[in-house]
Amino acid sequence: STSNPGPGGLFGALTAERDPEFMILLADRIHRHLFNDGALTPERNRARLEARMEEIANSLLAECARWGQRTPDNWVAAANDVRNGLFRTRTAALISQLRARGLYPAVDAPAFNQNGGAVTNGFTAILSAGSGTLYYTFDGSDPRLPGGAVAPGAIAWDGGATWFPLGAEWRYWDRGTLPSPNWHQRGYNPIAWATGAAPLGYGNGDEATTLDFGEDAANKRITAYFRRQFNVPAANPEAVLTVELVRDDGAAVYLNGIELVRDNLPTGALDPDTRALTAVGGSAETQANPFVLPAGNLVAGDNVLAVEVHQANPTSSDLRFDLALHAPAAKEIAITGDTVIRARVRTGNT
């Protein structure tokens, strides 16, 4: 048809049609490039930018001399803003946007302790999944059949657990000051902190616990702090954890005092007056953003997950926090011969 706008229109027509096979093909391609050192992950984006800046370094001198409005230092500063700001949060934001549009599943894909490549004889492959049932094969075939059914030769593994769900109870500090330098560590006693169920925050009207933003609505407190203790019977340092994080605007997540997630926050030291990089609005305010975390500093017994949530500006109308922590289904497989492992996760019909 002469009215066809071209390849862009073809892609839009395919996504609108929602054919299951096209959607799984698209999801697989998104996962390839946005996870596990893929082409659109933060480090790969930074590497491309640095290579391009090096490539055009000499031509910037002529460009700046021609127009006289900028210096090479201006270009370097702009590149640093992109490198340390946009690239640090853009991949996670894009994943959230793709999920909101229904272009990428809400179910997290399985994770491997080595993402592809060859291994030595006797290597132990660890497959993990945040939720649902893990299906895998040893011959490289897809555990999913066309149409969505499970392949007859796929092996099922369902060993995951949720340590605490969205809506759990948290200790919180909403006084606008730093509670203590070691507030996120196991040895800290939050005896003066309040307790409330998530979602915690203000401004939306559906919070389970309303936080205090201070006396001046035009100059609200920037940061609120949260802690939750949970017990792990036995720690596996090679395992991974899956977090579902709801944050408006930015957040840093700590496990036993070690920072594991920094989302929509600047680099460097954080304090109660540190502002989030960008304001979050619309559906992103309640979006549960997934993160896969290393579990190397988990200990057998009591552990502490701590979070600080920062606003982008003191006039913000709302703040929100919620978090779920999952112990993924983890399956250890000893590789003793020629084997190609392929895995998927299934939750319900997804």
C-alpha positions as CSV (number, residue, x, y, z in Angstrom):
1,S,0.0,0.0,0.0
2,T,1.3,3.5,-0.8
3,S,0.1,4.7,2.6
4,N,2.4,2.3,4.4
5,P,5.0,4.5,6.2
6,G,7.8,2.0,5.8
7,P,9.7,-0.2,8.3
8,G,8.7,1.9,11.3
9,G,5.1,1.3,10.4
10,L,5.6,-2.4,10.0
11,F,7.1,-2.7,13.5
12,G,4.1,-0.7,14.9
13,A,1.7,-3.0,13.1
14,L,3.4,-6.1,14.4
15,T,3.4,-4.8,18.0
16,A,-0.3,-3.8,17.7
17,E,-1.2,-7.2,16.4
18,R,0.4,-8.8,19.5
19,D,1.2,-12.1,17.8
20,P,2.7,-14.3,20.5
21,E,5.6,-15.5,18.4
22,F,6.6,-11.9,17.4
23,M,6.3,-10.7,21.0
24,I,8.5,-13.4,22.4
25,L,11.0,-12.7,19.6
26,L,11.0,-9.0,20.5
27,A,11.4,-9.8,24.2
28,D,14.3,-12.1,23.5
29,R,16.0,-9.3,21.4
30,I,15.3,-6.7,24.2
31,H,16.8,-9.0,26.8
32,R,19.9,-9.7,24.7
33,H,20.7,-6.0,24.4
34,L,19.6,-4.5,27.7
35,F,20.9,-7.2,30.1
36,N,24.1,-9.1,30.8
37,D,26.6,-6.7,29.2
38,G,24.4,-6.3,26.1
39,A,24.8,-3.5,23.6
40,L,22.5,-1.1,25.5
41,T,23.7,-1.7,29.1
42,P,25.2,1.3,30.9
43,E,28.9,0.2,30.6
44,R,28.6,-0.5,26.9
45,N,26.9,2.8,26.3
46,R,29.7,4.6,28.2
47,A,32.3,2.8,26.2
48,R,30.7,3.8,22.9
49,L,30.5,7.5,24.0
50,E,34.1,7.5,25.1
51,A,35.2,6.0,21.8
52,R,33.3,8.6,19.9
53,M,34.6,11.5,22.0
54,E,38.1,10.3,21.4
55,E,37.4,10.0,17.7
56,I,36.2,13.6,17.4
57,A,38.6,15.2,19.9
58,N,40.6,17.1,17.2
59,S,37.6,18.1,15.2
60,L,36.1,19.8,18.3
61,L,38.9,22.3,18.1
62,A,37.8,23.4,14.6
63,E,34.1,23.2,15.5
64,C,34.6,25.5,18.5
65,A,36.9,27.9,16.6
66,R,34.3,28.2,13.8
67,W,31.3,29.1,15.9
68,G,33.1,30.7,19.0
69,Q,30.2,29.9,21.3
70,R,31.6,26.7,23.0
71,T,35.0,25.3,24.0
72,P,36.1,21.7,24.0
73,D,35.7,21.7,27.7
74,N,32.0,22.4,27.2
75,W,31.7,19.3,25.0
76,V,33.6,17.2,27.5
77,A,31.3,18.4,30.3
78,A,28.2,17.6,28.3
79,A,29.6,14.1,27.6
80,N,30.3,13.6,31.3
81,D,26.7,14.6,32.1
82,V,25.4,11.9,29.8
83,R,28.0,9.4,31.0
84,N,27.4,9.9,34.7
85,G,23.7,10.8,34.6
86,L,21.6,9.6,31.6
87,F,23.5,6.4,31.0
88,R,23.5,5.3,34.6
89,T,19.7,5.2,34.8
90,R,18.5,5.0,31.1
91,T,18.7,1.2,30.7
92,A,16.6,0.6,33.8
93,A,14.1,3.3,32.8
94,L,13.8,1.9,29.3
95,I,13.1,-1.6,30.6
96,S,10.3,-0.1,32.8
97,Q,8.9,1.8,29.8
98,L,8.9,-1.3,27.6
99,R,7.1,-3.2,30.3
100,A,4.6,-0.5,30.7
101,R,3.9,-0.7,27.0
102,G,3.6,-4.5,27.1
103,L,6.6,-5.0,24.9
104,Y,8.7,-6.8,27.5
105,P,7.3,-9.3,30.1
106,A,6.9,-8.4,33.7
107,V,8.5,-11.8,34.5
108,D,12.2,-11.6,35.0
109,A,14.3,-13.8,32.7
110,P,16.5,-16.5,34.3
111,A,20.1,-15.5,35.3
112,F,23.2,-17.6,34.9
113,N,26.4,-17.3,37.0
114,Q,28.2,-17.1,33.6
115,N,26.4,-15.4,30.8
116,G,27.2,-17.6,27.8
117,G,30.5,-18.7,26.5
118,A,32.5,-21.9,27.0
119,V,33.3,-23.4,30.4
120,T,35.8,-26.0,31.7
121,N,34.8,-29.6,32.4
122,G,33.3,-29.8,35.9
123,F,32.1,-26.2,35.9
124,T,28.9,-25.7,38.0
125,A,26.3,-23.7,36.2
126,I,23.9,-21.9,38.6
127,L,20.5,-20.9,37.1
128,S,18.4,-18.5,39.1
129,A,14.9,-17.1,38.7
130,G,13.2,-14.4,40.7
131,S,9.7,-15.9,40.5
132,G,7.7,-18.5,38.7
133,T,8.9,-21.9,37.5
134,L,12.3,-22.3,35.8
135,Y,12.4,-24.5,32.7
136,Y,15.7,-25.5,31.1
137,T,17.1,-27.9,28.4
138,F,20.5,-29.4,27.9
139,D,20.6,-29.5,24.1
140,G,20.1,-25.8,23.3
141,S,16.5,-26.3,22.3
142,D,13.9,-23.7,23.4
143,P,12.0,-24.8,26.6
144,R,9.0,-22.9,25.1
145,L,7.1,-24.4,22.2
146,P,5.5,-22.1,19.5
147,G,2.2,-21.0,21.0
148,G,3.6,-20.8,24.5
149,A,3.3,-24.4,25.8
150,V,6.2,-26.0,27.7
151,A,8.4,-28.2,25.5
152,P,8.2,-31.9,26.3
153,G,11.9,-32.2,27.0
154,A,12.1,-29.1,29.3
155,I,13.1,-29.8,32.9
156,A,11.2,-27.8,35.5
157,W,12.6,-26.4,38.7
158,D,10.6,-24.4,41.2
159,G,12.7,-23.6,44.3
160,G,12.2,-19.8,44.7
161,A,10.9,-18.0,47.8
162,T,9.8,-14.5,48.7
163,W,11.6,-13.2,51.8
164,F,9.1,-10.3,52.0
165,P,6.5,-9.0,49.4
166,L,5.4,-5.6,48.3
167,G,3.3,-4.1,51.1
168,A,5.6,-5.4,53.9
169,E,6.2,-3.6,57.2
170,W,9.3,-1.3,57.4
171,R,11.1,0.8,60.0
172,Y,11.3,4.4,58.7
173,W,13.0,7.7,59.5
174,D,11.2,10.8,58.0
175,R,12.7,13.6,60.0
176,G,14.8,15.1,57.2
177,T,18.2,14.4,58.9
178,L,20.7,11.5,58.7
179,P,19.7,9.1,61.4
180,S,23.3,7.9,61.9
181,P,26.4,7.3,59.7
182,N,25.8,3.5,60.1
183,W,22.0,3.6,59.7
184,H,22.2,1.0,56.9
185,Q,24.3,-1.6,58.7
186,R,23.4,-4.7,60.7
187,G,24.8,-3.4,64.0
188,Y,22.6,-0.3,64.0
189,N,19.6,-0.2,66.4
190,P,16.7,1.7,64.9
191,I,14.9,2.0,68.2
192,A,13.9,5.6,67.6
193,W,12.5,4.8,64.1
194,A,8.7,4.5,63.4
195,T,7.1,1.4,61.9
196,G,4.6,1.2,59.1
197,A,3.4,-0.9,56.2
198,A,4.3,-0.1,52.6
199,P,3.6,1.7,50.4
200,L,5.0,4.5,52.5
201,G,5.0,8.1,51.3
202,Y,2.6,11.0,50.8
203,G,0.6,12.8,48.1
204,N,-1.2,10.0,46.3
205,G,-3.8,9.2,48.8
206,D,-3.4,5.4,48.7
207,E,-0.3,5.1,51.0
208,A,-0.6,2.5,53.7
209,T,1.7,4.7,55.8
210,T,1.9,8.5,55.5
211,L,5.3,10.1,55.9
212,D,5.9,13.5,57.4
213,F,7.4,15.9,54.9
214,G,7.9,18.8,57.4
215,E,6.1,22.0,58.2
216,D,6.6,23.8,54.8
217,A,4.8,22.2,51.8
218,A,7.0,24.4,49.5
219,N,10.2,23.1,51.1
220,K,9.6,19.5,51.9
221,R,12.3,17.2,53.3
222,I,14.3,15.7,50.5
223,T,15.1,12.2,51.9
224,A,13.4,9.4,53.8
225,Y,15.2,6.3,55.2
226,F,13.9,2.8,55.5
227,R,15.1,-0.5,57.0
228,R,13.9,-4.1,57.2
229,Q,15.5,-7.0,58.9
230,F,15.0,-10.5,57.5
231,N,16.4,-14.0,58.4
232,V,18.3,-16.3,56.1
233,P,18.7,-19.9,57.3
234,A,21.8,-20.5,55.2
235,A,23.7,-18.1,52.9
236,N,24.8,-19.0,49.4
237,P,27.5,-16.4,48.3
238,E,27.1,-17.4,44.6
239,A,23.3,-16.9,44.6
240,V,21.5,-13.8,43.3
241,L,18.6,-11.9,44.8
242,T,15.7,-10.1,42.9
243,V,14.4,-6.8,44.2
244,E,11.2,-5.1,43.0
245,L,11.7,-1.4,43.9
246,V,9.0,1.2,43.8
247,R,10.6,4.7,44.2
248,D,9.5,8.2,43.7
249,D,11.9,9.8,42.8
250,G,15.4,8.2,43.3
251,A,16.7,5.5,45.7
252,A,19.8,3.7,46.9
253,V,19.5,0.1,48.2
254,Y,21.9,-1.5,50.7
255,L,22.3,-5.1,51.9
256,N,24.1,-5.3,55.2
257,G,25.6,-1.9,54.7
258,I,26.8,-2.5,51.1
259,E,25.3,-0.4,48.4
260,L,23.9,-2.6,45.6
261,V,21.5,-0.4,43.7
262,R,21.6,3.3,43.0
263,D,18.7,4.4,40.8
264,N,18.0,7.9,39.6
265,L,20.6,9.4,42.0
266,P,23.9,11.2,41.3
267,T,27.3,9.6,41.9
268,G,29.3,10.4,45.0
269,A,28.4,10.6,48.6
270,L,24.7,10.9,49.5
271,D,23.3,13.1,52.3
272,P,19.8,14.2,53.3
273,D,19.9,17.1,50.9
274,T,21.0,15.1,47.8
275,R,18.4,15.4,45.1
276,A,17.3,12.8,42.6
277,L,18.4,13.3,39.1
278,T,15.0,13.6,37.6
279,A,11.4,13.8,38.8
280,V,9.3,10.7,38.4
281,G,5.7,11.0,37.2
282,G,2.7,9.1,36.0
283,S,2.7,5.3,36.1
284,A,6.5,5.3,36.8
285,E,5.6,6.5,40.4
286,T,4.1,3.1,41.2
287,Q,6.1,0.9,38.8
288,A,8.0,-1.9,40.5
289,N,11.4,-1.8,39.0
290,P,13.3,-5.1,39.0
291,F,17.0,-5.4,39.9
292,V,19.1,-8.6,40.2
293,L,21.6,-8.3,43.1
294,P,24.6,-10.4,44.1
295,A,24.1,-12.2,47.4
296,G,27.8,-12.3,48.4
297,N,27.4,-10.4,51.6
298,L,24.3,-12.3,52.9
299,V,24.9,-14.0,56.2
300,A,23.2,-16.9,57.9
301,G,20.8,-15.4,60.4
302,D,19.7,-11.8,60.5
303,N,20.3,-9.5,57.5
304,V,19.3,-5.9,56.9
305,L,18.0,-4.3,53.7
306,A,18.1,-0.5,53.9
307,V,16.9,2.1,51.4
308,E,17.1,5.8,51.1
309,V,14.6,7.6,48.9
310,H,15.3,11.1,47.6
311,Q,13.1,13.7,45.9
312,A,14.1,15.6,42.9
313,N,13.0,18.9,44.4
314,P,11.5,20.2,47.7
315,T,8.2,21.2,46.1
316,S,7.4,17.7,44.9
317,S,3.8,16.8,45.5
318,D,4.4,13.2,46.4
319,L,6.9,10.5,47.6
320,R,6.5,6.8,47.5
321,F,8.4,3.7,48.5
322,D,7.8,0.0,48.4
323,L,10.1,-3.0,47.9
324,A,9.9,-6.8,47.6
325,L,12.8,-9.2,48.0
326,H,12.9,-12.6,46.4
327,A,15.2,-15.5,46.9
328,P,15.4,-16.8,43.4
329,A,14.9,-20.4,42.4
330,A,18.5,-21.6,42.0
331,K,19.5,-24.8,40.3
332,E,23.1,-26.0,40.3
333,I,24.1,-28.1,37.3
334,A,27.6,-29.7,36.9
335,I,28.8,-29.5,33.3
336,T,30.7,-32.7,32.5
337,G,30.4,-32.9,28.7
338,D,29.2,-31.1,25.6
339,T,26.1,-29.2,26.9
340,V,24.2,-26.2,25.7
341,I,21.8,-24.9,28.5
342,R,18.8,-22.8,27.5
343,A,16.3,-21.6,30.1
344,R,13.1,-19.6,30.5
345,V,10.9,-18.7,33.4
346,R,7.1,-19.2,33.4
347,T,4.6,-17.5,35.7
348,G,1.0,-18.4,34.9
349,N,0.6,-18.0,31.1
350,T,3.7,-15.7,30.8
